[in-house]
Each structure stands twice: as C-alpha cells, then as structure tokens.
Amino acid sequence: MKVAICDYKEPLNRDLEIEKGIFKKMLGEDTEISLYVHEGDCEAFKKAIKDVDGVLTSYLEFPKEIIQSNPALKGISIEATGYNFVDADAAEKQNTAVAVIGEYCTQEVADHTMALMLAVARKLKHYDREIEKKHVYDYNSTSGMIRLEGSTFGIMGLGKIGKAVAKRAQGFGMHVIAYSPSCNPDVAETLGVKLVSKEELFATSDVISLHMRLTDENVNILNKEAFDQMKKKPVIVNVSRGAMIDEMALLDALNQGKIFGAGLDVLVEETNENTLKSPFVGREDVVLTPHTAFYSDFALYECQRIAAENLCYILKGEKDKIFRMVNNVEVTAWKE
C-alpha cells in the first residue's frame, strides 16, 4: 500500500505524524508514506503520485492531466470542505474517489467572522496603528463609527456556518437576513432569520458576510453590480473563498466609499508573493488574516484525522464510513 501526502510548502508546515499514525494503524505498519512538496513542476507532481494508491492534500490543485497520470489511483482525500481545485469529474471517469471533510470548524469560522466584523466596524486596525506607531492615544483620531445593535446582518449562505453566525449576530442585537436559495424557509424562520433576494440583501445590509460554497454560479458574486446596489456602506466579511469576490471591484468600492471596509480571511491568490503586491495590504479599512478562520488546535486535529480516515476508508473499500464523497465511484478494497 502506497500513500502520498502532497501539497504546497505552507500547508505541510504542521505535525504530519497525526496522518502518518492513522495510515499505519488503519492500513498496516508496512504502508509506504511519501511526502511531496509542490513547487510548480507538474512533471515532478506526476512522478510523485505515479505508483501511489491514495493521495492526501489540503489545497493542491488536481486537474484532469494530473489525475489521469495515475489511472490506478483509488482516492484523493482533501483536508478541507471545498473541492473546487480537484477535477472530481475526471476522477470519477477513472473510478478515483474524491472525499472531503465537513463538520470540524464551524464554531471557529463563526467566531472569526464576528472578529473580522468587529475589527472593521470598530476600526481596531486604525487605533492599533495610532498607538503602536504614532504613540497617539486619542479616540477622536477617526470618525464614522457604527452601532451594531439594531443594524442588519446579511448572510450569504445559511448552512452550518451561516446558522452559527446568525446566532452570534443576534446576540449582538442585530437583525439577521439571508440569501440562501437551498435553505428551507421553515428552518430559517425557526432561526429567526428572514430569507431575502440577493438584491434586497445588498440594498439593506449593514454587514454582509459570505458563507457559500464556491460554484460556477457564485464566482464573483460580489462584483461591481453588487457593490453598486449597497446603499448602506456595509462591512464586507469573507471567510469562504477568495474567488467569490471580484477583487478589483472590491478595491474600487473601497476607494469610492461604497462600503465601510472589509475583513478578508481569503483571497483569490493566497501566497506570500501575492501578499507583497496585494492592493489590500496597508489599508486601514481592510483587515486581512491568512485563511485562518478554521484554526484552533482542536479543529486542526479533527481536520487531519477525518481526512486521513477518509482515505483509509476508500482504500479499505468501506464506502459507508467515508465522511463525504463528492463523486460517484465504486469503492473496493485495495488488493496487492
């Protein structure tokens, strides 16, 4: 049995003994475990997975070309809830299972959402800079602060995380509305959340927070047209996926005063190199965090555990135990 852990350098900067231990325990002590750090060389990537039975990754792209380089690959397990960077259809055509994780960081992401909202709405970045860099201790060094109680919090995507955010926003005394086409109206009503159209949410929200899965339909769901509809200069929070916001349109909206500010845990390009040239770095009206909304020690452990177990279940042919498989393939036990 051969298993490869493949990713970029940054995601691999963690304790991999958790995954390795699970592989050895569930698949056998003789399981061969390799590590591949991707630096952009697709041929090296293909070579790394050429003879493996299963692959574990967090963020590494698996396009059709890479997947087809190993027709015998039984499974790709992703240490994340999203899988837009893996061609699940191409994998399905060669009977390669693609599995993701689910409930492991709902509370952390909901907490981070509120933290970003507060940091932007209370202008914490400005005050911190004034004190740390200028040694100015003056509340009146800025203006335009907003009161959250009684304001409207617009949630885009009322899934598990969206629901957890709704409860927190209600705890602040905020009126919560949501755009979530797949949400049962009765469920929303039970939560005390009013379901509305995108247009109404854009026009009436003081805070807009994204909690939708990235699909072809909602790429750039916050674009110039959307920002033009925002009448109340809302705070924008994105802890979902960077591609859900047209970043140039967001930049224009900030520069033109169409929105109050933005709290971004995700960007379209999430690399150190991109950070150096990002137009959002250095702005007082933007708070950035490095895709860390999911993070706590407990959540990270659960992320690693569930994904490693998913891959083991694929290789052992135990389909019913896989947390979530996103394509339709026949899962059979590995044979030497």
C-alpha positions in Angstrom: 0.0 0.0 0.0 1.4 3.4 -1.0 0.0 6.7 0.2 1.3 10.2 -0.7 0.8 13.5 1.2 1.0 16.2 -1.4 0.7 19.9 -1.0 2.4 23.3 -1.1 5.1 24.1 1.4 2.9 26.2 3.8 0.1 23.7 4.4 2.7 21.0 5.1 4.2 23.1 7.9 2.4 21.1 10.5 2.7 17.9 12.5 2.1 15.2 9.9 2.6 12.4 12.5 -1.2 12.5 13.0 -1.9 11.4 9.5 1.0 9.0 9.3 -0.1 7.4 12.5 -3.6 6.9 11.2 -2.4 5.4 8.0 -0.1 2.9 9.8 -2.9 2.0 12.3 -5.7 1.5 9.7 -3.7 0.3 6.7 -0.9 -1.6 8.3 2.6 -0.9 9.5 4.1 -1.7 6.1 2.2 1.1 4.4 4.6 3.3 2.4 4.0 7.0 3.1 5.7 9.6 0.8 5.7 13.4 1.0 5.6 15.7 -2.0 6.1 19.5 -1.8 4.8 21.1 -4.9 6.8 23.9 -6.4 5.1 24.3 -9.7 6.7 21.4 -11.6 3.8 19.3 -13.0 6.1 16.5 -14.2 7.5 16.2 -10.7 4.0 16.1 -9.4 3.0 13.3 -11.8 6.1 11.3 -10.8 5.3 11.7 -7.1 1.9 10.1 -7.5 2.7 7.7 -10.3 2.5 4.5 -8.2 0.5 5.5 -5.2 -2.9 4.1 -4.2 -4.1 7.2 -2.4 -3.3 10.9 -2.0 -4.0 13.3 0.8 -3.9 17.1 0.2 -5.2 20.4 1.6 -5.0 22.9 -1.2 -3.1 21.4 -4.1 -4.8 21.5 -7.5 -5.6 18.2 -9.1 -6.5 19.0 -12.7 -7.5 16.3 -15.2 -4.0 15.9 -16.5 -2.6 15.1 -13.1 -5.3 12.7 -12.2 -5.1 10.8 -15.5 -1.3 10.4 -14.9 -2.2 7.6 -12.5 -5.2 5.6 -13.8 -4.9 3.2 -10.8 -5.3 6.0 -8.2 -8.0 4.9 -5.9 -8.7 8.0 -3.9 -7.9 11.7 -3.2 -8.8 12.9 0.3 -9.0 16.6 0.9 -8.3 18.2 4.3 -11.0 20.8 3.6 -14.7 21.2 3.0 -14.2 22.6 -0.5 -13.0 20.7 -3.5 -13.2 23.2 -6.4 -9.5 22.7 -7.0 -9.9 19.0 -7.7 -11.4 17.8 -11.0 -13.9 15.4 -9.4 -15.5 14.6 -12.8 -12.2 13.5 -14.3 -11.5 11.4 -11.2 -15.0 9.8 -11.4 -14.3 8.7 -15.0 -11.3 6.6 -13.9 -13.0 5.4 -10.7 -10.9 7.6 -8.4 -12.9 8.6 -5.3 -12.7 12.2 -4.0 -13.6 12.8 -0.4 -13.8 15.9 1.8 -14.4 16.7 5.4 -17.3 18.6 6.9 -18.2 19.4 10.5 -14.9 20.3 12.2 -14.5 24.0 12.4 -18.0 25.6 12.4 -17.6 27.4 15.7 -14.1 28.6 14.8 -15.2 30.1 11.5 -18.3 31.7 13.0 -16.1 33.2 15.8 -13.6 34.5 13.2 -16.5 36.1 11.2 -17.5 38.1 14.2 -13.9 39.0 15.0 -13.4 40.4 11.5 -16.7 42.3 11.6 -15.8 43.9 14.9 -12.2 44.7 13.8 -13.5 46.6 10.8 -16.6 48.1 12.3 -14.7 49.3 15.4 -11.7 50.4 13.3 -9.3 48.5 15.5 -6.6 48.5 12.9 -6.6 52.3 12.9 -6.4 52.6 16.6 -3.7 50.0 17.0 -1.6 51.7 14.4 -2.1 55.1 16.0 -0.9 53.8 19.4 1.8 51.4 18.2 3.4 53.5 15.5 2.5 57.1 16.3 2.0 56.8 20.1 -1.3 58.7 19.7 -3.9 57.8 22.3 -6.9 59.6 21.0 -10.4 58.1 20.3 -11.1 61.1 18.2 -8.4 60.3 15.7 -11.0 58.8 13.4 -14.8 59.1 13.0 -17.8 57.4 11.4 -18.1 54.5 13.9 -21.2 52.5 13.6 -23.5 50.9 16.2 -24.1 47.2 15.6 -27.2 46.8 17.8 -30.2 47.3 15.6 -28.3 47.1 12.4 -28.8 44.4 9.7 -26.5 41.5 9.2 -26.8 39.9 5.8 -25.6 36.3 5.5 -25.0 34.8 2.1 -25.3 31.0 2.6 -27.3 29.7 5.6 -25.6 26.4 6.0 -24.0 25.2 9.3 -21.6 28.1 9.5 -24.1 30.6 8.4 -26.5 29.4 11.1 -23.8 29.7 13.7 -23.0 33.2 12.6 -26.7 34.1 12.7 -26.9 33.1 16.3 -23.9 35.2 17.2 -25.1 38.3 15.2 -28.5 38.0 17.0 -26.5 38.0 20.3 -25.3 41.5 19.3 -28.9 42.6 18.9 -28.6 42.6 15.1 -31.5 41.9 12.7 -30.4 38.9 10.5 -31.4 38.3 6.9 -30.0 35.7 4.5 -29.7 34.9 0.8 -29.7 31.1 0.6 -31.6 29.5 -2.2 -31.3 26.0 -0.9 -32.4 26.8 2.6 -35.8 25.6 3.8 -37.9 28.6 4.7 -39.1 26.8 7.8 -35.6 26.3 9.0 -34.8 30.0 8.5 -38.0 31.0 10.3 -37.0 28.8 13.3 -33.7 30.6 13.5 -35.4 34.0 13.4 -33.7 34.7 10.0 -35.6 36.3 7.1 -34.8 34.9 3.7 -34.4 37.6 1.0 -33.2 38.0 -2.5 -29.6 39.0 -3.3 -30.8 42.4 -4.3 -32.6 43.0 -1.1 -29.6 41.8 1.0 -27.2 44.1 -0.9 -29.5 47.1 -0.5 -30.4 46.7 3.2 -27.4 45.1 5.0 -25.0 47.0 7.3 -22.8 43.9 7.3 -22.5 41.3 4.5 -20.8 38.0 5.2 -20.1 35.2 2.8 -20.6 31.6 3.7 -21.4 29.9 0.5 -19.6 27.0 -1.3 -17.7 28.2 -4.3 -19.5 27.1 -7.5 -19.5 28.3 -11.1 -22.7 30.3 -10.3 -21.3 32.3 -7.4 -17.8 33.1 -8.6 -17.5 36.9 -8.2 -21.0 37.0 -6.6 -19.8 40.3 -5.1 -18.9 42.3 -8.2 -19.3 45.9 -9.4 -23.0 45.4 -9.9 -23.4 44.1 -6.4 -21.4 46.9 -4.8 -23.4 49.5 -6.7 -26.5 48.2 -5.0 -25.1 48.6 -1.5 -26.9 51.6 -0.2 -25.8 51.4 3.5 -22.0 51.3 3.0 -21.8 47.8 4.6 -18.9 46.0 6.2 -17.9 43.1 3.9 -16.6 39.8 5.5 -15.3 36.9 3.5 -14.3 33.6 5.3 -15.5 31.5 2.4 -13.4 31.5 -0.8 -11.5 34.4 -2.4 -13.0 33.9 -5.8 -16.4 34.8 -4.5 -15.4 38.5 -4.6 -14.2 40.4 -7.7 -11.2 41.9 -6.0 -10.8 44.8 -8.4 -14.5 45.7 -7.9 -13.9 45.5 -4.1 -10.9 47.8 -4.4 -12.9 50.3 -6.4 -15.8 50.1 -3.9 -13.4 50.8 -1.0 -11.8 53.7 -2.9 -15.1 55.2 -3.8 -16.6 54.9 -0.3 -19.3 52.5 -1.4 -18.5 50.2 1.6 -17.3 50.8 5.1 -14.5 48.3 5.0 -13.6 44.6 4.5 -12.5 41.8 6.7 -10.9 39.1 4.4 -9.7 35.7 5.6 -9.4 34.5 2.0 -8.0 36.0 -1.3 -8.0 34.8 -4.9 -4.3 34.2 -4.7 -3.1 33.1 -1.3 0.7 33.1 -1.4 3.4 35.1 0.3 4.4 36.6 -3.1 0.8 37.8 -3.8 0.6 39.3 -0.3 3.6 41.5 -1.1 1.8 43.0 -4.1 -1.9 42.9 -2.9 -3.6 46.3 -3.0 -5.4 45.4 0.2 -2.2 45.3 2.3 -1.6 48.5 4.2 -5.1 49.8 4.1 -6.8 50.8 7.4 -10.2 49.9 6.1 -9.2 46.3 5.3 -8.3 43.6 7.9 -6.5 40.5 6.5 -5.9 37.1 8.0 -4.1 34.2 6.3 -7.0 31.8 5.7 -7.0 31.0 9.4 -10.8 31.2 10.2 -10.9 27.4 10.6 -8.0 27.3 13.0 -7.8 26.1 16.6 -5.7 23.2 17.9 -8.8 21.0 18.2 -10.2 21.9 14.7 -6.8 21.3 13.1 -6.6 17.9 14.7 -10.1 17.0 13.6 -9.3 18.2 10.0 -6.3 15.9 9.8 -8.0 13.0 11.5 -11.1 12.9 9.4 -9.3 13.4 6.1 -6.7 10.6 6.9 -9.5 8.3 7.9 -11.5 9.1 4.7 -8.5 8.0 2.6 -8.2 4.8 4.7 -11.9 4.0 4.2 -11.5 4.5 0.5 -8.6 2.1 0.3 -10.3 -0.4 2.5 -13.5 -0.3 0.4 -15.6 0.9 3.4 -17.7 3.5 1.5 -20.3 3.8 4.2 -17.7 5.2 6.6 -16.4 8.0 4.4 -17.5 11.3 5.8 -18.5 12.7 2.4 -17.6 11.5 -1.1 -18.2 14.1 -3.8 -18.2 11.9 -6.9 -19.9 8.6 -7.7 -17.5 5.8 -7.9 -17.3 2.2 -6.9 -15.2 1.9 -3.8 -13.5 -1.5 -3.4 -10.8 -2.8 -1.0 -7.2 -2.5 -2.1 -5.6 -5.7 -3.3 -1.8 -6.2 -3.5 
